[in-house]
Amino acid sequence: MPSFSSLMPLDLDRGKLLLIDRIIRWSVALVFVVAAVPKLLDIDGFAATIHAYGMLPRPLVAPMALLLPPLELILAFGLVTRRLWGEIGITVMLALFIAVLGAAISAGLDIDCGCFGPEDPEHVAFSGLRSALVRDLVMVAALAYSFWYRWQCRRQTQQQGV
């Protein structure tokens, strides 16, 4: 049985594979930057959105509202500059967002997801939580390609003895 790596060898068309990786990383990073800016501009509103989920004790809501947007920007920078910590950080953050959204959907909450700041237009346009969950799942799947590509590059470099 062929291995996964033999199904799509890196040397098949390295330029196209690199382009796909860049598009994925830059697109996900752009989503995180676009999400962080409105939150930074309205920390109090973002804190109210976090509180609406009812998952954090009140004393942790304000620190979360203050820390999350800068962290999103830092991780977006890491993703664009192809830092492993950026890829891992955004993937972990997306996994946490998916867990929170899943719990909120299961609890029957009908709230603004807060993904793009308070009064998120996505909430009105797409019923918020479910569309946010799907979007986050798609980003995780896309980042799986980026991890695969990184692994293939490292594997090829090791095989070449460089």
C-alpha positions as CSV (number, residue, x, y, z in Angstrom):
1,M,0.0,0.0,0.0
2,P,1.5,3.4,-1.0
3,S,2.2,5.9,1.8
4,F,0.5,9.2,1.9
5,S,3.6,11.0,0.9
6,S,4.0,8.9,-2.2
7,L,0.5,9.9,-3.3
8,M,1.6,13.5,-3.8
9,P,5.4,13.7,-4.2
10,L,6.8,17.2,-3.5
11,D,8.9,17.3,-6.6
12,L,5.8,16.8,-8.7
13,D,5.3,20.5,-9.1
14,R,7.0,22.2,-6.1
15,G,6.0,25.7,-7.4
16,K,2.3,25.0,-7.4
17,L,2.5,23.3,-4.0
18,L,4.3,26.3,-2.6
19,L,1.8,28.7,-4.1
20,I,-1.1,26.7,-2.5
21,D,0.7,26.8,0.9
22,R,1.2,30.6,0.6
23,I,-2.4,31.2,-0.4
24,I,-3.6,29.2,2.6
25,R,-1.3,30.8,5.1
26,W,-1.9,34.3,3.9
27,S,-5.7,33.8,3.7
28,V,-6.0,32.4,7.2
29,A,-3.7,35.2,8.5
30,L,-5.9,37.8,6.7
31,V,-9.0,36.4,8.4
32,F,-7.3,36.7,11.8
33,V,-6.1,40.2,11.2
34,V,-9.6,41.3,10.0
35,A,-11.0,39.6,13.1
36,A,-8.6,41.2,15.5
37,V,-8.9,44.9,14.5
38,P,-12.6,45.5,15.4
39,K,-12.0,43.7,18.7
40,L,-9.1,46.0,19.5
41,L,-11.3,49.0,18.7
42,D,-14.1,48.0,21.0
43,I,-12.6,45.9,23.9
44,D,-15.7,46.5,26.1
45,G,-18.0,45.3,23.4
46,F,-15.8,42.3,22.8
47,A,-15.8,41.5,26.5
48,A,-19.6,41.6,26.5
49,T,-19.6,39.1,23.6
50,I,-17.2,36.8,25.5
51,H,-19.4,37.1,28.6
52,A,-22.5,36.1,26.6
53,Y,-21.0,32.6,26.0
54,G,-21.1,32.0,29.7
55,M,-18.0,29.9,29.7
56,L,-15.6,32.0,31.6
57,P,-15.8,33.3,35.1
58,R,-16.5,37.0,35.1
59,P,-12.9,37.9,36.4
60,L,-11.4,36.3,33.3
61,V,-13.6,38.0,30.7
62,A,-11.8,41.3,30.6
63,P,-8.3,39.8,30.4
64,M,-9.4,37.5,27.6
65,A,-10.9,40.4,25.7
66,L,-7.6,42.3,26.1
67,L,-5.2,39.4,25.2
68,L,-7.0,37.6,22.4
69,P,-6.9,40.3,19.7
70,P,-3.1,41.0,20.0
71,L,-2.5,37.3,20.1
72,E,-4.5,36.9,16.9
73,L,-2.3,39.5,15.3
74,I,1.0,38.0,16.5
75,L,0.0,34.5,15.4
76,A,-1.1,35.9,12.0
77,F,2.3,37.4,11.6
78,G,3.9,34.1,12.5
79,L,1.7,32.3,9.9
80,V,2.6,34.8,7.1
81,T,6.3,34.5,7.9
82,R,6.0,30.7,7.9
83,R,7.0,30.3,11.6
84,L,6.0,26.9,13.0
85,W,4.8,28.6,16.2
86,G,2.4,30.7,14.1
87,E,1.0,27.6,12.4
88,I,0.7,25.7,15.6
89,G,-0.7,28.7,17.5
90,I,-3.4,29.5,15.0
91,T,-4.4,25.8,14.7
92,V,-4.7,25.5,18.5
93,M,-6.6,28.8,18.6
94,L,-9.0,27.5,15.9
95,A,-9.4,24.2,17.8
96,L,-10.4,26.2,20.9
97,F,-12.8,28.4,18.9
98,I,-14.3,25.2,17.4
99,A,-14.8,23.7,20.9
100,V,-16.4,27.0,22.2
101,L,-18.7,27.3,19.1
102,G,-19.7,23.6,19.4
103,A,-20.6,24.0,23.0
104,A,-22.5,27.2,22.3
105,I,-24.5,25.5,19.5
106,S,-25.2,22.5,21.7
107,A,-26.4,24.8,24.5
108,G,-28.8,26.5,22.0
109,L,-27.2,29.9,22.3
110,D,-28.3,32.4,19.7
111,I,-25.6,35.0,20.1
112,D,-23.1,37.0,18.0
113,C,-20.1,34.7,17.6
114,G,-17.8,37.7,18.2
115,C,-15.4,36.4,15.6
116,F,-15.1,39.8,13.9
117,G,-15.7,42.0,16.9
118,P,-18.9,43.1,18.6
119,E,-21.9,43.5,16.4
120,D,-20.3,41.1,13.9
121,P,-22.1,41.5,10.5
122,E,-21.6,37.8,10.0
123,H,-24.1,37.2,12.8
124,V,-26.9,39.0,11.0
125,A,-25.9,37.6,7.5
126,F,-25.3,33.9,8.3
127,S,-26.8,33.2,11.7
128,G,-23.5,33.4,13.4
129,L,-22.4,30.3,15.3
130,R,-22.9,27.6,12.7
131,S,-21.3,29.5,9.9
132,A,-18.4,30.4,12.2
133,L,-18.0,26.8,13.1
134,V,-17.9,25.8,9.4
135,R,-15.4,28.5,8.6
136,D,-13.1,27.5,11.4
137,L,-13.3,23.8,10.4
138,V,-12.4,24.8,6.8
139,M,-9.4,26.8,8.0
140,V,-8.1,23.9,10.1
141,A,-8.4,21.6,7.1
142,A,-6.5,24.1,5.0
143,L,-3.8,24.4,7.6
144,A,-3.5,20.6,7.6
145,Y,-2.2,21.1,4.0
146,S,0.3,23.7,5.2
147,F,1.6,21.3,7.9
148,W,1.8,18.5,5.3
149,Y,3.7,20.8,2.9
150,R,6.2,21.8,5.7
151,W,6.7,18.1,6.5
152,Q,7.3,17.3,2.8
153,C,9.9,20.1,2.5
154,R,11.7,18.9,5.6
155,R,11.6,15.3,4.4
156,Q,13.0,16.2,1.0
157,T,15.8,18.2,2.5
158,Q,16.8,15.3,4.7
159,Q,16.7,12.9,1.8
160,Q,19.0,15.2,-0.1
161,G,21.4,15.3,2.8
162,V,21.4,19.0,3.1
